[in-house]
Amino acid sequence: MMKPIALALAISTLPYTVFAMPAIGDVVGTNPTDATAALEKSGCKVSDFEPEGGQIEAKCSDAGGKAWEVYIDPKSGKVSQIKDGD
């Protein structure tokens, strides 16, 4: 009877892994190639980069299609802020 419990637990945690996103402080890189690879590995599909307020803004969407703006420090490559893109 342990199998149904284990299966239920695995299924209940699935949404948390599917919608994983980068976190503030994550190092994603200072160039578009590295940043795109790191963000997409974290579940954020990149559609565009643009400079904004001394930061690099990556426009991306999560696995559910929700839009996000991820701000990256151009010197350290660290994520400094994440905003809802809608």
Buried (B, 14 or more C-beta within 10 A) or exposed (E): EEEEEEEEEEEEEEEEEEEEBBEEEBBBBBEEEEBBEBBBEBBBBBEEBEEEEEBBBBBBBBBEEEEBBBBBBEEEBBBBEBEEBE
